[in-house]
């Protein structure tokens, strides 16, 4: 947080406080994200078609048998 400080002498109450957001880290992060986006876009556009083998079908669902004894 930055603060304006007078040149000394008589103070006129509370010093004025300047509240500024430090935008340098924000700009750095945005530039990194932009570079990553630019690098990854060409990778996503080049697709390779693969003929993948099909797997075995799942086994049939076996229902449990209910036995009632009277």
C-alpha positions in Angstrom: 0.0 0.0 0.0 1.4 3.4 -0.9 1.1 6.5 1.2 1.6 10.2 0.3 4.0 11.7 2.7 4.3 15.5 3.1 7.5 17.5 3.1 7.4 17.7 6.9 6.4 20.6 9.0 2.8 21.2 10.1 0.5 18.2 9.4 -3.1 18.9 8.6 -4.8 15.9 10.1 -4.4 12.4 8.8 -2.1 11.8 5.8 -3.8 10.9 2.5 -3.6 7.3 1.7 -3.3 6.2 -1.9 -4.6 2.8 -2.5 -3.5 1.4 -5.8 -3.6 -2.1 -7.2 -0.2 -3.3 -8.3 -1.0 -4.3 -11.9 2.4 -5.6 -12.8 1.8 -9.2 -11.6 -1.6 -9.2 -13.2 -0.1 -8.2 -16.5 2.6 -10.8 -16.2 0.1 -13.6 -15.5 -2.1 -12.5 -18.4 0.9 -12.5 -20.8 1.9 -16.0 -19.7 -1.7 -17.2 -20.3 -1.7 -15.6 -23.7 1.6 -17.2 -24.7 0.4 -20.6 -23.5 -2.8 -20.2 -25.5 -0.8 -19.2 -28.6 1.4 -22.2 -28.2 -1.3 -24.8 -27.6 -3.7 -23.7 -30.4 -1.6 -25.2 -33.2 -1.2 -28.4 -31.3 -5.0 -28.8 -31.0 -5.6 -28.1 -34.7 -3.3 -31.0 -35.8 -5.4 -34.1 -35.3 -4.3 -37.6 -36.1 -6.9 -40.1 -37.0 -6.3 -43.4 -35.3 -8.0 -46.7 -36.0 -8.4 -48.0 -32.4 -9.2 -51.6 -31.9 -12.6 -52.3 -30.3 -12.6 -54.0 -26.9 -14.5 -57.0 -25.8 -18.2 -56.4 -25.1 -19.1 -56.3 -21.4 -20.4 -59.5 -20.0 -24.2 -59.8 -19.8 -25.9 -58.7 -16.7 -26.9 -61.7 -14.5 -29.9 -61.1 -12.3 -29.7 -62.8 -8.9 -32.1 -65.7 -8.3 -34.5 -65.2 -5.4 -35.5 -68.4 -3.5 -38.4 -68.3 -1.0 -38.7 -71.0 1.6 -42.0 -71.4 3.4 
